Amino acid sequence: MERLDIYELKPAGMEAYLRNYGWHFSRKMYEFAVSNMVDRNKKRINPIELNVVEDLVKRHGFNTKSDGYDLCYIYSMCVADYYGKTITTEPQLASFIDDYVGDVDGYDGIAFTRFYADCVAKGKVILWEEML
């Protein structure tokens, strides 16, 4: 099955981004995404380094496979939206990341696709050329 968005006209910058990264986060795109995140207390979320997230999931026994900064985005989204209430411990956080990446009915690029859909729904403009 093909993605339905292949039939849309995309800005040139978006086409260039997708050629370089596919439906995944570059470091700059991840930093842009996190710059718009706040937790339940309206406190801004700070970007996290990829090696820190990779160490977190490994330390708790997960062998999570993902495309780099997608892991960082999932971690940050979880911290912003769930950590401290639904997810209260570091092992649960690691498990959430692994579950999100390994969702059996998921698809390649799920984290980035959902982020992009949120941007579309919120009217958030992405300056694609700056994300390369």
MODELLER restraints for C-alpha pairs under 7 A, 6 or more apart:
rsr = mdl.restraints
at = mdl.atoms
rsr.add(forms.Gaussian(group=physical.xy_distance, feature=features.Distance(at['CA:13:A'], at['CA:128:A']), mean=4.89, stdev=0.5))
rsr.add(forms.Gaussian(group=physical.xy_distance, feature=features.Distance(at['CA:13:A'], at['CA:129:A']), mean=5.02, stdev=0.5))
rsr.add(forms.Gaussian(group=physical.xy_distance, feature=features.Distance(at['CA:14:A'], at['CA:128:A']), mean=5.35, stdev=0.5))
rsr.add(forms.Gaussian(group=physical.xy_distance, feature=features.Distance(at['CA:17:A'], at['CA:128:A']), mean=6.61, stdev=0.5))
rsr.add(forms.Gaussian(group=physical.xy_distance, feature=features.Distance(at['CA:17:A'], at['CA:132:A']), mean=5.96, stdev=0.5))
rsr.add(forms.Gaussian(group=physical.xy_distance, feature=features.Distance(at['CA:23:A'], at['CA:109:A']), mean=4.79, stdev=0.5))
rsr.add(forms.Gaussian(group=physical.xy_distance, feature=features.Distance(at['CA:23:A'], at['CA:112:A']), mean=5.74, stdev=0.5))
rsr.add(forms.Gaussian(group=physical.xy_distance, feature=features.Distance(at['CA:23:A'], at['CA:113:A']), mean=6.40, stdev=0.5))
rsr.add(forms.Gaussian(group=physical.xy_distance, feature=features.Distance(at['CA:24:A'], at['CA:67:A']), mean=6.77, stdev=0.5))
rsr.add(forms.Gaussian(group=physical.xy_distance, feature=features.Distance(at['CA:24:A'], at['CA:70:A']), mean=6.21, stdev=0.5))
rsr.add(forms.Gaussian(group=physical.xy_distance, feature=features.Distance(at['CA:24:A'], at['CA:109:A']), mean=5.47, stdev=0.5))
rsr.add(forms.Gaussian(group=physical.xy_distance, feature=features.Distance(at['CA:24:A'], at['CA:112:A']), mean=5.27, stdev=0.5))
rsr.add(forms.Gaussian(group=physical.xy_distance, feature=features.Distance(at['CA:25:A'], at['CA:69:A']), mean=5.32, stdev=0.5))
rsr.add(forms.Gaussian(group=physical.xy_distance, feature=features.Distance(at['CA:25:A'], at['CA:70:A']), mean=5.51, stdev=0.5))
rsr.add(forms.Gaussian(group=physical.xy_distance, feature=features.Distance(at['CA:25:A'], at['CA:112:A']), mean=6.22, stdev=0.5))
rsr.add(forms.Gaussian(group=physical.xy_distance, feature=features.Distance(at['CA:26:A'], at['CA:69:A']), mean=6.28, stdev=0.5))
rsr.add(forms.Gaussian(group=physical.xy_distance, feature=features.Distance(at['CA:27:A'], at['CA:69:A']), mean=6.19, stdev=0.5))
rsr.add(forms.Gaussian(group=physical.xy_distance, feature=features.Distance(at['CA:28:A'], at['CA:131:A']), mean=5.14, stdev=0.5))
rsr.add(forms.Gaussian(group=physical.xy_distance, feature=features.Distance(at['CA:29:A'], at['CA:131:A']), mean=5.28, stdev=0.5))
rsr.add(forms.Gaussian(group=physical.xy_distance, feature=features.Distance(at['CA:30:A'], at['CA:69:A']), mean=6.40, stdev=0.5))
rsr.add(forms.Gaussian(group=physical.xy_distance, feature=features.Distance(at['CA:30:A'], at['CA:73:A']), mean=6.17, stdev=0.5))
rsr.add(forms.Gaussian(group=physical.xy_distance, feature=features.Distance(at['CA:31:A'], at['CA:47:A']), mean=6.16, stdev=0.5))
rsr.add(forms.Gaussian(group=physical.xy_distance, feature=features.Distance(at['CA:34:A'], at['CA:45:A']), mean=6.34, stdev=0.5))
rsr.add(forms.Gaussian(group=physical.xy_distance, feature=features.Distance(at['CA:34:A'], at['CA:46:A']), mean=6.75, stdev=0.5))
rsr.add(forms.Gaussian(group=physical.xy_distance, feature=features.Distance(at['CA:34:A'], at['CA:47:A']), mean=6.14, stdev=0.5))
rsr.add(forms.Gaussian(group=physical.xy_distance, feature=features.Distance(at['CA:34:A'], at['CA:76:A']), mean=6.96, stdev=0.5))
rsr.add(forms.Gaussian(group=physical.xy_distance, feature=features.Distance(at['CA:37:A'], at['CA:44:A']), mean=5.97, stdev=0.5))
rsr.add(forms.Gaussian(group=physical.xy_distance, feature=features.Distance(at['CA:37:A'], at['CA:45:A']), mean=5.68, stdev=0.5))
rsr.add(forms.Gaussian(group=physical.xy_distance, feature=features.Distance(at['CA:37:A'], at['CA:80:A']), mean=6.58, stdev=0.5))
rsr.add(forms.Gaussian(group=physical.xy_distance, feature=features.Distance(at['CA:38:A'], at['CA:44:A']), mean=4.35, stdev=0.5))
rsr.add(forms.Gaussian(group=physical.xy_distance, feature=features.Distance(at['CA:38:A'], at['CA:45:A']), mean=5.52, stdev=0.5))
rsr.add(forms.Gaussian(group=physical.xy_distance, feature=features.Distance(at['CA:38:A'], at['CA:80:A']), mean=5.70, stdev=0.5))
rsr.add(forms.Gaussian(group=physical.xy_distance, feature=features.Distance(at['CA:39:A'], at['CA:45:A']), mean=6.86, stdev=0.5))
rsr.add(forms.Gaussian(group=physical.xy_distance, feature=features.Distance(at['CA:39:A'], at['CA:80:A']), mean=4.07, stdev=0.5))
rsr.add(forms.Gaussian(group=physical.xy_distance, feature=features.Distance(at['CA:39:A'], at['CA:81:A']), mean=5.97, stdev=0.5))
rsr.add(forms.Gaussian(group=physical.xy_distance, feature=features.Distance(at['CA:40:A'], at['CA:80:A']), mean=6.88, stdev=0.5))
rsr.add(forms.Gaussian(group=physical.xy_distance, feature=features.Distance(at['CA:40:A'], at['CA:81:A']), mean=6.76, stdev=0.5))
rsr.add(forms.Gaussian(group=physical.xy_distance, feature=features.Distance(at['CA:45:A'], at['CA:76:A']), mean=6.99, stdev=0.5))
rsr.add(forms.Gaussian(group=physical.xy_distance, feature=features.Distance(at['CA:45:A'], at['CA:80:A']), mean=6.60, stdev=0.5))
rsr.add(forms.Gaussian(group=physical.xy_distance, feature=features.Distance(at['CA:48:A'], at['CA:72:A']), mean=6.47, stdev=0.5))
rsr.add(forms.Gaussian(group=physical.xy_distance, feature=features.Distance(at['CA:50:A'], at['CA:68:A']), mean=6.74, stdev=0.5))
rsr.add(forms.Gaussian(group=physical.xy_distance, feature=features.Distance(at['CA:50:A'], at['CA:69:A']), mean=6.45, stdev=0.5))
rsr.add(forms.Gaussian(group=physical.xy_distance, feature=features.Distance(at['CA:50:A'], at['CA:72:A']), mean=5.96, stdev=0.5))
rsr.add(forms.Gaussian(group=physical.xy_distance, feature=features.Distance(at['CA:53:A'], at['CA:71:A']), mean=6.88, stdev=0.5))
rsr.add(forms.Gaussian(group=physical.xy_distance, feature=features.Distance(at['CA:53:A'], at['CA:72:A']), mean=6.38, stdev=0.5))
rsr.add(forms.Gaussian(group=physical.xy_distance, feature=features.Distance(at['CA:56:A'], at['CA:94:A']), mean=6.34, stdev=0.5))
rsr.add(forms.Gaussian(group=physical.xy_distance, feature=features.Distance(at['CA:57:A'], at['CA:64:A']), mean=6.88, stdev=0.5))
rsr.add(forms.Gaussian(group=physical.xy_distance, feature=features.Distance(at['CA:57:A'], at['CA:94:A']), mean=4.88, stdev=0.5))
rsr.add(forms.Gaussian(group=physical.xy_distance, feature=features.Distance(at['CA:60:A'], at['CA:91:A']), mean=5.91, stdev=0.5))
rsr.add(forms.Gaussian(group=physical.xy_distance, feature=features.Distance(at['CA:60:A'], at['CA:94:A']), mean=6.63, stdev=0.5))
rsr.add(forms.Gaussian(group=physical.xy_distance, feature=features.Distance(at['CA:62:A'], at['CA:98:A']), mean=6.73, stdev=0.5))
rsr.add(forms.Gaussian(group=physical.xy_distance, feature=features.Distance(at['CA:64:A'], at['CA:98:A']), mean=5.55, stdev=0.5))
rsr.add(forms.Gaussian(group=physical.xy_distance, feature=features.Distance(at['CA:66:A'], at['CA:101:A']), mean=6.59, stdev=0.5))
rsr.add(forms.Gaussian(group=physical.xy_distance, feature=features.Distance(at['CA:70:A'], at['CA:111:A']), mean=6.27, stdev=0.5))
rsr.add(forms.Gaussian(group=physical.xy_distance, feature=features.Distance(at['CA:70:A'], at['CA:112:A']), mean=6.98, stdev=0.5))
rsr.add(forms.Gaussian(group=physical.xy_distance, feature=features.Distance(at['CA:74:A'], at['CA:97:A']), mean=6.22, stdev=0.5))
rsr.add(forms.Gaussian(group=physical.xy_distance, feature=features.Distance(at['CA:74:A'], at['CA:111:A']), mean=6.86, stdev=0.5))
rsr.add(forms.Gaussian(group=physical.xy_distance, feature=features.Distance(at['CA:75:A'], at['CA:97:A']), mean=6.37, stdev=0.5))
rsr.add(forms.Gaussian(group=physical.xy_distance, feature=features.Distance(at['CA:87:A'], at['CA:93:A']), mean=6.32, stdev=0.5))
rsr.add(forms.Gaussian(group=physical.xy_distance, feature=features.Distance(at['CA:119:A'], at['CA:125:A']), mean=6.99, stdev=0.5))
